[in-house]
């Protein structure tokens, strides 16, 4: 026993000594003396970040000098709360970690000389079928755009095509145009910079450039690594802890949807002052904190800090989720599920496919405050099957106007089958709808903390908001529920409305009268264009829905919005992006909406985002 005690004591002392004597490692891939056999000093630096990640322990700092690092940095060591492991780009913004490699020696196809090919040894597999066949795309219904490969020519993304035969067919129909967009529009092939297809059986990669040029005259990069920094639950079930990352640019990871290319999986990790861009699928995942970061142009969701007790602060999500993958499955600038406790503060979600920010499936105890949501394809903020979400002092502008596929119920803020959410002092302008409720419940969910929850809208509060100049409704109560009469599809099942009403008596727990769900809607300011319907009560395809142009009529019918008013909020200069209220306005008098909204969003963002963006 004494011997075992002695060994334990020695081990603990060694850990204490190491933690008390932190080391600094220098990585300088461009230095001719750099080698992973070196000790990692200024004179004898390491060559790869990967090697530094292998040897760094709690309290150590890894300084990475400028350069492009084409490697995957898989981390396994933990820091401690007092002695984290730090990775620092020196100077900030000068270190690029990329999942792509440069490809050369392109050869033309003999019978189609404008199409070129090169050897390709990589295969990205997300799963296997029962017969062992590898699955190379995710989700199942996205066999082309759901693949992980991507090809970049002079900084421009090429569009994927399913097979070589399809590529040949496209080339024969293609107009010789040159794109000016870094990412292709899936809807408009005539604007593509070029196309590519991978044949993992023949181990060849084929490309065609829209101007017909020889790829040997361009810089061609192709993503050959999926996870480019961090770890994931398949590599390390527990993940990593107390790892901090500063000042990097991460790009071109061959990631699938729901598999971030930069993934600080574990707990109490930090990524700060970084850019995460142009990943094939998901961008970044951090269990801990993400601060002062830009997440942009990732093919699927951008991602961010998640899990329990997370913090996303002063970050930008822009133009993510541009691939044509089902918006009802996984979409948006950022989508969270099963998180408990967290904050989004002073963040911007701009022009993302799907929602700007989506809470889906038992996200709870989250605060969203002082954030801006601009021109996202669906709702700015979408709260679905979640509870205890507080949305306070935010600005929603022009969201939900350019949706691909179904978009009913989309708005600046959308609450769907969610419990005890507080939506207060927000400003919603020019969206499809201002603030909306969607009801398709009950949606039963088994949870560890609350048991089985029949999720539907109950106990929500919408108070002190300003909803003005939204295109359809300022307030939309989109209840697709039997309380508002039968659905068109139910007419085929029930011969008469009387028969349908008899059926409703058998499911009283599934019929939701919005006025009996402990929902509070009051002290809001609404303002619409002349002759525009202001409020929707029930979905338009059920016969008992109503539309209101006057608040007092809505109040008489429902009891909601007793102290709300219909008045111009008097923005200082909405045409120039200044959504502050004139201090003589009713909004200022009622203290409704986000009173301290920034007068210039771009200038405001520049104060906290990386200077090298």
N, C-alpha and C positions, 0 to 999 in steps of 0.2 A: 504493500500500500504506500509505504514511504517513497519507494522508487517511482510509482505512478504519480504520486503527488509532486515529486521532484521534476519529472518530465513535463507535467502540466504547468508547473511554475516556470520552467525554462522556456516553454513555448510561449507563455503569456508575456514573459519578459522580452523575448525576441520580437513579438508583435508590437509591444510598447516602444522598444528601441527603434523599430523601423518607422512606426507612426511618428515618433518624436524626431526623426532625422529624415525629413522628406528630401527626395532627390528631384533633380531637374534633368530632363532628357531633351536633347535637341534633334529634330528631324529636318534635314535639308537635302531633299532629293536632287536638287540641281548642283550641289557641291560635288566637284570631281572626287573629293576624298570620302564622300558618303558611302557607308557600308553598314549592313545590319550586323556585321561582326564587330563594329566599333562600340565604344562605351556610351556614345550619345552626348558628347560635349560639343562646344562651338568648333573646336579644332578637328574633332573626329566625330562628326554627326552620324546619326542613323540615316538610312536611306528611305525606309518606309514607315508610315504611321502604324501599319500593322504590327511591326516588330515592337515599336514603343508601347502599343497597347498590350502586348503580351507580357512585358516586363514591368510596367507601371503598377505600383501598389498604392495603398491608402496614403494620402498626403503628397504623392508625387505629382509633378507638373510636366506635361509634354508640350514643348514649344515647337510649332511647325512653321518652317520658313516658306516663303512664297514659292508657288509652283503648281502644276497640275499633277495630281496623284491619282493614277489609274490603278486602283486597288480596292479590295474589300477589307475593311477594318472590323474584324469580329472581336468584340470585347467579352472578357469573362471575369475580370478582376473587379472587386468592389472597393469603394472608398468607405469612409465613415462619415457621420454627420459633421464631426469636428475636422476630419481630414479627408476631404473628397479627392478623387483623382480628377485632374484638370487637363483638358486638351485646348490649347490656345493657338489660334492662327496669328502669325506675326509677319507683317502687320495685318489687322483685320481686313478681310475681303480679298486677300492676296493668295489664299490657299483654296484650291478647287479640288474636291474629292469627287471623282466621276465614275460612273458605272460603265462608261463607254470606252472602247478602244478604236484607234485609227486603223482603217482598212485600206490596203493598197493593192496594186496588181490586178485591177479589174479587167476582165476579158469579155468581149462582146459575144452574144449568142450568134452562131453562124447564120441561122435563118432569120434572126431578128436583131440586126446589128445595133439598134438603139437601146436594147436591153443588155445589161452587163451582169456578170456574176462573179462571185468569189467564194472560196472555201469557207464554210461556217460550221464549227464544231460544237456550238452551244445548243443546249436544249433545256427549256424552262418548263418544269413539270410541277403542277400544283397538287395533283392527286393521280390515282389510277382507277380504271374501271375494274369491275369484278374479274374480268378475264386477264387483268394485268396490263392492259393498254394504257399508256400514259395519257393524262389529260393536260393539254398545253394551253388551255384558256380558262378564264374565270370572269364572269359567271358562265353557266352552261349555255345560255342563249346568246352569247357574244363570241362566236368562234373566230372572228377576225379581229375586231377591236378589243377583245378581251385577252389577247395574247400579250406577252411581256416584252417581246422584242421591240426595239425602235431604232430607226436609222436617221441620222442627222447630217445634213449636207450644208456646209458653210454656216451652221447655226440654225438651219431650217429643218423642221421635222418633215419626213416623208409620210405619206398615208399608207397604211397596210392594205394588202389585197390577199384574198384567200388562197389562190393557187397560181401557178405560172400561166396556165391557160387563161385565167381571168385577167392576169396582168397583160398578156398579149392582146386580149380583146379590148381592154381599156386603152392600151396604147394606140390601137388602130382607130379608136374613136376620139382620141384626145386632141384637143386644140393646143397649139404651142403657146402657152401662156407662162408667164413667170410670176410666181406668187411674191407678195410683199409681207405676208404674215408668217410669223415663226411657227405657228401651229396650223395644220390644215383644217378647213371647215368640212366636216364629214358630209354636209348637205350639198356641197358645191365642188365636185371633182375638177371643174375647170379652173379652179384657183389653187390646186395643189402644186407644190414645188416639185413633186415627183411621187413615185410609188415604189413599194418594195414588197417582196414576198419571201418567206423562209420555207425551205423544204428540209425538215430535220431528218428525213429518210435518206435523201441524197447528200445531206450535209452541205447545202449550197444556199447562198443568199443572192437574190436577184434584185436589181434596181433599175428604174427608168427615171430620168430627169426630164422635166416638162419642156425644157428648152432644147432637148435632144443632144445635149453636150456629153462629152466623154467624162465619166466620173474621175478618171485619173488626173483631170485638171482641177479637181476640187478637194477639199478636206472632207473625207467621209468618215463618220464615226458611227459605230453601232453598239448598242448596250449589251454588254456581255456579263454583267453582274447584277443580281437582284438586290440583296441586302448589301448596302455599301458602307454602312457605319452602324455599329451597335450589336444587338442580338435579338433573338425572337424566342417565343415559347417552345419551338421545336428544337432549337439548338440548346437552350438553357431554360429549363422549366421555371426556375425561380427568378431568372433574369439578373440584372445588374443593379447595384445600388450606389447612390452618392457619386455619380459620374457627372462631370460638368464640361460643357462644350461651348467655346466662344469664337465667334468671328469667321466662320467657314462659309463657303459656297458649296452646296451639295447639288449634284445634277445627274441626269441621264441614267438613273437606276432602272434596271429591267424588272420592275416590280409588278405584281398582280394587284388587282383590286383587293382591298382589305389586308394587304401585306406591305407595310411601309418600307421604303428603301432606306430611310434613316429611322432606326427604331431603338430608342433607349428604354427597352422593356425592363420592368422590375419595379423599383420604387425610389422616390426621393432623388430623381435625376433632374438635370437642368440643361436646356439648350438656349443660348442667348446670343443676340446680335448675329444671326445667321440667315442665309438665304437657302431655301429648299425649292428647287425648280425643275420642271421638265422631266419628271419621273413618268414612266410608262403608265403605272397604275396609281397606287397610293403613295403619298409623299413622306409624311413624318408621323411618328408616334412617340410620345414621351410620357412615362409615368412620373409625374412631378410637375415641373414648371417649364413653360416656353415663354420667353420674353424678348421683345424687340426683334422679332423675326418676320421674314416675308416668305409666304408659301404660295407659289404661283405656277400656273400652266402645267399642273400635274394632270395626267389623263383621266384619273378618277378622283376620289376625294383627296383634299390636301392634307388633312389630319392636323394633329397638334397634341397638346398636353391632355391626357385623359386618365381614366381609372378613378380612384377615390382621392379626394382632397387635392385636386389639380388646380393649377393656375395658368391661364393664358392672359398675358398682359402686354398691351401695346404691340400687337401684331397685325399683319395684313394677310388676308387670303384673297387671291385675285386670279380669275380666269382658270380655276381648276375645274375638273369634271367636264372637259370639253369633248370627250369621246361619247359616241351615241350608245351608251349603256343604260339600261332600264332605270329611269329616274325614281321609280317607286321601290327599288331594291336597295341601292346604296348610292348616294349622290350628294353633291353640295361642296361648298368650301370645306366643311368639316361636319362629320356625322359622329355622334356619340351614342353608345348604348351601355346600359348596366353600370353607370357611374354614380357614385354617391359622394356628394360634396365637391364643390368647385366654383371657380370664378372666371368669367370673361370680363376684362376691364380695359376700356380704351382700345378696342380692337375694331378693325374694318374688314367687312366682307363685301367684295365688289366683283360683279360680273362673273359669278360662278355658275356652272350648270347645276340645275336642281336648286334646292334652298341654299341660302348663304350659310346658315348654321342649323343643324337638325339634331334634336334630341329625340331618340327613338328607342323605346323599350326600357322602362324602369330607370330612367335618369332622374335623380332626385337631389334636392338640396343644392341647387346651383343658382348662382347670381349672375345675371347679364346686365352690365351697367356701363353707361357712357360709351356705347359702341355705335357704329354706323354701318348700315346695310344698304348697298347701292346696286340697283340694276341686276340683282340675281334672277336667274331664270324662273324659279318658283318663289315661294315665300322668302322674305328676308330671314325671319326666324320661324322655324317650324318645331312646335312642341307636340310630340305624339307619344301616347301611352307612357306618360311620365308624370311626376308629381313634385309638388313643393318647389317649383321653379319661380324665381323672382326676376322680373324684367323691368328695370328701373332706369329712366333717363337715357333713352336711346333714340336714334334717328333712322327711319326707314324711308328710302326714296326709290320710287320707280321699280319695285320688285314685282315679279309675277306677270310681266307684260309680254314676254316672248317665250312662252312655254312650248316645249315639244311634248305632245300627248296631253292627257287629262290634267286640268289645272283648277278644277272647281274648288273653291275654298281657299285658294292661294291669296295671300295678302302681305302687308308689311309684317304683321305678326299673326301667326296661325296657331290656334290651340285645338288639338285633336285628341279626344278621348283621354283627357288628362285631369289631374286632381289637385286642388288647393294651389293653383298657380296665381301669382299676383302680377298683373300687367298695369304698371302705373307710371304716369308722367312721361310717356313716350310721344314722339311726333312722327306721324305716318302721312307722307305726302306723295301723291302721284302714283301709288301702287295700283295693282289690279283692284284689290279691296284694301281698306285700311286695316282694321283688326277683325279677325274672323274666328268663329268657333266651327269646328267640324265634328259631327257626331255620326259614328258608324258602330257604336258599341251596343252591348258590352263586348269587350275584348279581354277575356279571362287570361290572367298571367300568373304562373306560379313563381313566388319570390321567397327568398330566405328570410327577409325581415318582416314582411307583412302577410305571409301566407298567400293564398290565392286571391288576386285582386280582379274584380270585374271592371276593368278600366272603362270609364266613360267620363264625360265632363261633369264634375261635381265640385262645389266649393271654390270655384275660381272667382277672382276679383279683377275687374277692368275699371280702373279709376283714374281720373285726372289726365286722360290722354287727349291729344289733338289729332284728329283724322280729317284731312282736308284735301280736296282736289283728287281724291282717288277715283279711278276710272269707272268702276261698277258700283260699289257700295262703300260707304264710310264705315259701316258696321255690318258684317255678314254673319248671320247665325245659320250656318249651313247644316241643319239637322236632317240627315237622311234616315229618318226614323218613322215608325208607324204612327207616332203622335200626329204627324202631319198628313196622314192618309196613306193610301196604298201606292206602292212603287209601280211604274208602268209594267214591269215584268211580272208583278203579282196578279195583274188582271187576267193573265192566262191560267192562273191556278184557281182563282176565286171568281165565280160567275158574276157576283154582285158585290157592291160595296158593303152591303149589310152582312154578307157572308164573311167578308174580310174583317169587319168590325167584331164579329163573333169570335173569329180566330184571335184577335188582339186580346180578348178577355182571358185567354188561356196563357198569355205570356206577360202579365202585368209588370214583372220586374225588368222587362226589356223595352218598355215604352217610356220614353223620357220627355216629360213636359219641362222645357227649359226653366220655367218659372218655379219649379219645385225641386231644383237641384242645388239650392243654397248658393246660387251664383249671384254676384253683385256686379252690376254695370251702372256707373253713375259718375257725375261731375266731369263728363267728357265734353269736348267741343267738336262738333261736326260741321263741315262746310262742303257743299257740293256745287257743281255747276247748276245754273237755272234749269228747271224741269227734270233734273236727274233724280232717280230714286236714291234715297239716302240710306235706308236700312232694309236688309232682307231678314225675314223671319221664317225659317224652314226652306228646304231646297226647292228650287223652281219646278222640279218634275213631280212633286207631290201636291195633290190638289188643295191642301189646307194651308199652303204657304201664303205669306202676305208680304207686300212691299210697302214701305212707308216713305213719304216725302217730308213728313213733319214729325218732330220728336215727340210732341205732346200726344199725338195719336198713338205712337208706339208705346209711350208710357201708360196711356189709358188701357191699352190692350194687354200689356205684359207687366207693368209695374217697374220695368227697367228705366234707367236714365231719367229719374225724376228731377234731378238737379242739373242735367246736361242742357247745353244750348246749341243753337244753330247760328253761327256767326263767323265772319271772316277772321281768321287768327292774326292777320296783319303781320306777315313776315317782313323783315326789313328789306330783303331783296332775293326772293326765291329764284328768280331767273339767273342770278349770278351765284347761286349755291349758298346764300346766307339765310338760314332758316331760324335765326333769332327772331323774337317777337318784338314789335314796337311796344315800348313801355306804356303806351296809352291803350293797348289792346285788351280785349276781354281775356285772352289767354294769360297775359301777364297779371291781370287783376285776379283771375281765378287760380293763378299759380299752376296752370295745366301745361302739359307737354314738357319737353326738355328745355328748361329756361336758359341753361348755360351752354347750349350747343355751340361748337366751334363755328366761327364765321367763315372760315376757309378750311375745308377738310384736308386738301393737299398740304397746305402749310402746317396744319396741326399734325398730320402724320409725319412730316419731315422732322418734327422735333424728337420723335422717338424711334423711327425706323433706322436701319443701318445706313450710314452715309454712302456706302458703296453700292447701293441697290440700283 
